[in-house]
Amino acid sequence: MEALVYSVATLVALLCAVLLLRASYRARSRFLLWSGLCFVGLATSNALVIVDLVILPTSVDLYPWRLGVGAAAMLVLVFGLVWDSE
């Protein structure tokens, strides 16, 4: 059941990323671009949760990597908000 929840979360974040990046391409909106890149990072972080807790539960600890990728995704969004604020 855990694997299903982690997989759905990853797919939803990936779907959000695709939709945001597609909208940013069509509307030429930089805010949508930064948001889409953030969701790419969040989807990657969720994929690392699957690898860490489902595929390799005892052999590898990816907790610092998961946190790092999630923090980097949030920093991308914060950077985009600060950079494009006018």
C-alpha positions in Angstrom: 0.0 0.0 0.0 2.9 2.4 0.8 4.3 1.8 -2.7 1.0 2.8 -4.3 0.8 6.0 -2.3 4.4 7.0 -3.1 3.8 6.2 -6.8 0.7 8.3 -7.0 2.4 11.2 -5.3 5.3 10.9 -7.8 2.9 10.7 -10.8 0.9 13.7 -9.6 4.0 15.8 -9.1 5.2 14.8 -12.5 1.9 15.6 -14.1 1.9 19.0 -12.4 5.4 19.6 -13.8 4.4 18.7 -17.3 1.3 20.9 -17.2 3.1 23.9 -15.8 6.0 23.6 -18.2 3.7 23.2 -21.1 1.7 26.3 -20.0 4.9 28.3 -19.5 5.9 27.5 -23.0 2.6 28.6 -24.5 2.1 31.7 -22.3 5.8 32.6 -22.1 5.4 33.1 -18.4 8.5 32.8 -16.3 6.6 32.2 -13.1 5.1 29.1 -14.6 8.5 28.0 -15.7 9.9 28.3 -12.2 6.9 26.5 -10.8 7.3 23.7 -13.3 11.0 23.3 -12.5 10.1 23.2 -8.8 7.6 20.4 -9.5 10.3 18.5 -11.5 12.4 18.6 -8.4 9.5 17.5 -6.2 8.8 14.6 -8.5 12.4 13.6 -8.4 12.3 13.7 -4.6 9.2 11.5 -4.5 10.9 9.1 -6.9 13.8 8.9 -4.4 11.3 8.1 -1.7 10.2 5.1 -3.7 13.8 4.0 -4.3 14.8 4.5 -0.7 11.8 3.0 1.1 10.4 0.5 -1.3 13.2 -0.8 -3.6 16.2 -0.6 -1.3 14.8 -0.4 2.2 17.7 -1.8 4.1 20.8 -1.5 1.9 20.9 2.3 1.2 19.8 5.4 3.1 18.8 8.1 0.7 17.3 10.4 3.3 19.9 13.2 3.0 19.5 13.0 -0.8 15.7 13.2 -0.6 15.9 16.2 1.6 18.5 17.9 -0.6 16.5 17.4 -3.8 13.4 18.7 -2.1 15.2 21.7 -0.7 16.8 22.5 -4.0 13.3 22.3 -5.7 11.9 24.8 -3.2 15.0 27.1 -3.6 14.4 27.1 -7.4 10.9 28.4 -6.8 12.0 31.0 -4.2 14.8 32.1 -6.6 12.2 32.5 -9.4 9.8 34.4 -7.2 12.6 36.8 -6.0 14.2 37.1 -9.4 11.0 37.9 -11.3 9.3 40.1 -8.7 8.8 43.5 -10.1 
